[in-house]
């Protein structure tokens, strides 16, 4: 009985590691940037699911909420980063050094 428990647990953890690795590779291939924030979004989702389970919510609701929260935070992070890039970097590059002395 103990061997079966360890086997199932190990396969579950291995699947999580495999999915994380595949996600990092896909993200790197698509953007050319090795983004370690990928794991942070997963941790936020896990924390959300854990908190909902502590509040006695059903497992299906906790999993769905974790996916939704992680996706929303990832989307907002991307939008904020794109806005900062647009304001700070692109405006400095396009305007030239004679217009904005702080660039």
C-alpha positions as CSV (number, residue, x, y, z in Angstrom):
1,X,0.0,0.0,0.0
2,X,2.8,2.4,0.8
3,X,4.6,1.8,-2.5
4,X,1.4,2.6,-4.4
5,X,0.9,5.8,-2.5
6,X,4.5,6.9,-3.3
7,X,4.1,5.9,-6.9
8,X,1.0,8.0,-7.4
9,X,2.4,10.9,-5.6
10,X,5.7,10.8,-7.6
11,X,3.8,10.6,-10.9
12,X,1.7,13.6,-9.9
13,X,4.7,15.7,-8.9
14,X,6.5,14.6,-12.1
15,X,3.6,15.7,-14.2
16,X,3.7,19.1,-12.5
17,X,7.4,19.4,-13.2
18,X,6.9,18.3,-16.8
19,X,4.1,20.8,-17.4
20,X,6.2,23.6,-15.9
21,X,9.2,22.7,-18.1
22,X,7.1,22.6,-21.2
23,X,5.5,25.9,-20.3
24,X,9.0,27.5,-19.9
25,X,10.2,26.1,-23.2
26,X,7.1,27.3,-25.1
27,X,7.4,30.7,-23.5
28,X,11.1,30.9,-24.3
29,X,10.5,29.8,-27.9
30,X,7.6,32.3,-28.4
31,X,9.3,35.4,-26.9
32,X,13.0,34.7,-26.8
33,X,13.0,35.6,-23.1
34,X,13.5,33.1,-20.2
35,X,10.6,34.3,-18.0
36,X,10.9,32.9,-14.4
37,X,7.7,34.7,-13.4
38,X,6.0,31.7,-14.9
39,X,6.5,29.8,-11.6
40,X,5.2,32.8,-9.6
41,X,1.9,32.7,-11.4
42,X,1.6,29.0,-10.6
43,X,2.4,29.8,-7.0
44,X,-0.3,32.5,-6.9
45,X,-2.8,30.0,-8.3
46,X,-1.8,27.3,-5.8
47,X,-2.2,29.8,-2.9
48,X,-5.6,30.8,-4.2
49,X,-6.7,27.2,-4.4
50,X,-5.4,26.4,-0.9
51,X,-7.1,29.4,0.6
52,X,-10.4,28.5,-1.0
53,X,-10.1,24.9,0.3
54,X,-9.4,26.3,3.7
55,X,-12.7,28.1,3.5
56,X,-14.4,24.8,2.8
57,X,-15.1,25.5,-0.9
58,X,-15.4,22.5,-3.3
59,X,-12.3,21.3,-5.0
60,X,-13.6,22.0,-8.5
61,X,-14.4,25.6,-7.5
62,X,-10.9,26.0,-6.0
63,X,-9.2,24.7,-9.1
64,X,-11.2,26.8,-11.5
65,X,-10.6,29.9,-9.3
66,X,-6.9,29.2,-9.3
67,X,-6.7,29.0,-13.1
68,X,-8.8,32.2,-13.4
69,X,-6.7,34.1,-10.9
70,X,-3.4,33.0,-12.4
71,X,-4.5,33.9,-15.9
72,X,-5.9,37.3,-14.9
73,X,-2.7,38.3,-12.9
74,X,-0.6,37.1,-15.8
75,X,-2.6,39.2,-18.3
76,X,-2.5,42.3,-16.1
77,X,1.3,41.8,-15.6
78,X,1.8,41.7,-19.3
79,X,-0.4,44.8,-19.9
80,X,1.4,46.8,-17.2
81,X,4.8,45.7,-18.6
82,X,3.8,46.7,-22.1
83,X,2.5,50.0,-20.9
84,X,5.8,50.8,-19.1
85,X,7.7,49.8,-22.2
86,X,5.6,52.0,-24.4
87,X,5.9,55.0,-22.1
88,X,9.5,54.8,-21.0
89,X,11.6,53.0,-23.6
90,X,9.8,53.5,-26.9
91,X,9.3,57.2,-26.3
92,X,13.0,57.7,-25.5
93,X,14.2,55.7,-28.5
94,X,11.9,57.5,-30.9
95,X,12.3,61.0,-29.7
96,X,16.1,61.1,-29.7
97,X,18.5,62.5,-27.0
98,X,17.9,66.1,-27.8
99,X,14.2,66.1,-26.7
100,X,14.2,64.2,-23.4
101,X,17.4,64.7,-21.3
102,X,16.4,61.9,-18.8
103,X,16.5,59.2,-21.5
